Amino acid sequence: MYDGGKILFGILIFLAFVTFPFYNDIGKANVKPEPKIDTPEIQKLPQKKCVEPKAFMKAEHMKLLNEWRDSAVRDGNRVYVASDGKRYIISLQNTCMRCHSNKKEFCDKCHNYAEVNPYCWDCHIAPKEAKIAPKEAKNEY
C-alpha cells in the first residue's frame, strides 16, 4: 500500500492520454466544404439544375446512385424519369460526370470531409481532371 502515489500518478497520466483527442480539439471546428460547381459544362446550362433539386441531391445522391446502378445493371433500365418529368440516361460517367467533371473539387472535398470512401471508382473509370466532356454527349434522353 506504499505505492498509492505511483498508482494515482499512473492513473492521471493514463487519463491525460485517453482524453487528449477530446480536449485537444476544443474550439476547433472543421469548415464544411462547399462543392465547386463552376465547371464549363455547368456554366453553359441555361438553368443550373441537376437531375433532382439541390437539397435532394445533397442528402440523397448516394441513394439515387445506388438505385441507378440497380436499375441499369440488374433491370436493364437505362432511363431515369426525374421528379419534374424530364428523362435522363442513367450513367454516372456520361450524365453526372459530364457536368461535375471536377471530381477533386466536387466529389472528393465532401467525401473527405465526411470520411466516406465511395466505391464508384471500383468499377468506373475516374475522370481526368483536365479533360472537358465532349459536347456531343447528350444528357437528356
C-alpha positions in Angstrom: 0.0 0.0 0.0 3.1 2.3 -0.1 2.7 2.7 -3.9 -0.6 4.6 -3.7 1.1 7.8 -5.1 2.6 6.0 -8.0 -0.7 4.3 -8.8 -2.6 7.7 -8.6 0.1 9.3 -10.8 -0.2 6.5 -13.3 -4.0 6.8 -13.5 -3.7 10.6 -14.0 -1.2 10.0 -16.9 -3.5 7.4 -18.4 -6.5 9.7 -18.2 -4.5 12.5 -19.8 -3.6 10.3 -22.8 -7.1 8.9 -23.2 -8.8 12.3 -23.1 -6.1 14.1 -25.2 -8.1 13.9 -28.5 -11.1 15.5 -26.8 -9.5 18.4 -25.1 -7.1 19.0 -28.0 -10.0 19.7 -30.4 -11.9 22.1 -28.2 -12.7 25.2 -30.0 -11.6 23.9 -33.4 -14.2 23.3 -36.0 -13.9 21.8 -39.4 -15.2 24.2 -42.1 -17.9 22.4 -44.1 -16.8 22.4 -47.7 -19.0 23.8 -50.4 -18.6 21.9 -53.7 -17.5 23.9 -56.6 -20.0 23.7 -59.4 -18.3 26.1 -61.8 -17.3 23.7 -64.5 -17.5 24.9 -68.1 -20.5 22.5 -68.8 -22.5 23.8 -65.9 -21.8 27.4 -66.9 -23.2 26.7 -70.3 -26.6 25.4 -68.9 -29.4 27.9 -69.1 -30.7 26.6 -65.7 -28.1 25.5 -63.2 -30.0 22.4 -62.3 -29.2 18.8 -61.6 -31.4 15.8 -62.3 -33.2 16.5 -59.0 -33.3 19.6 -56.7 -30.1 20.6 -54.9 -31.4 19.8 -51.4 -32.4 16.3 -52.6 -29.0 15.7 -54.3 -27.0 16.8 -51.2 -28.9 14.5 -48.9 -29.8 11.6 -51.2 -27.3 11.4 -54.0 -25.7 8.1 -52.9 -29.2 6.5 -52.6 -30.0 7.8 -56.1 -26.8 6.4 -57.5 -27.4 3.0 -55.9 -30.9 3.0 -57.4 -29.5 3.9 -60.7 -26.9 1.1 -60.5 -29.5 -1.5 -59.6 -31.9 -0.2 -62.3 -29.3 -0.2 -65.1 -27.3 -3.3 -64.2 -29.9 -5.6 -62.8 -33.0 -4.5 -64.6 -31.6 -3.2 -67.8 -33.4 0.2 -67.4 -31.2 3.0 -68.7 -33.7 5.8 -68.4 -34.4 7.9 -65.2 -37.5 10.0 -65.0 -36.9 12.9 -62.6 -39.4 14.4 -60.3 -40.1 17.2 -62.9 -40.8 14.7 -65.6 -37.6 15.1 -67.6 -35.9 11.9 -68.7 -32.1 11.3 -68.3 -29.8 8.5 -69.3 -28.7 6.5 -66.2 -25.0 6.9 -66.4 -22.5 8.1 -63.7 -19.8 8.9 -66.3 -22.0 10.3 -69.1 -24.7 12.1 -67.1 -23.3 13.0 -63.7 -19.6 13.5 -64.5 -20.5 15.4 -67.7 -21.4 18.4 -65.6 -19.5 17.6 -62.4 -16.2 16.9 -64.2 -14.1 18.4 -61.4 -14.0 15.3 -59.2 -11.4 16.6 -56.8 -13.2 19.8 -56.1 -16.8 18.4 -56.3 -16.8 14.8 -55.1 -13.6 14.4 -53.1 -13.9 17.5 -50.9 -17.2 16.4 -49.4 -16.3 12.7 -49.2 -13.0 13.5 -47.4 -14.8 15.9 -45.0 -17.5 13.2 -44.2 -14.7 10.5 -44.2 -16.6 8.2 -46.6 -15.0 6.1 -49.3 -17.5 5.6 -52.1 -16.8 2.6 -54.2 -17.9 4.2 -57.5 -14.4 4.1 -58.9 -14.0 0.4 -58.3 -16.0 -0.2 -61.5 -16.0 3.2 -63.2 -13.0 5.0 -64.7 -12.2 8.1 -62.7 -12.5 11.2 -64.9 -9.4 13.1 -65.9 -9.5 16.5 -64.3 -8.2 18.5 -67.3 -10.4 16.8 -69.8 -13.7 18.5 -70.6 -16.6 16.3 -71.5 -17.5 16.2 -75.2 -20.3 18.5 -76.4 -22.0 15.7 -78.4 -22.8 13.7 -75.3 -26.5 14.4 -74.6 -27.8 14.5 -71.0 -31.5 14.3 -71.8 -32.9 11.2 -73.3 
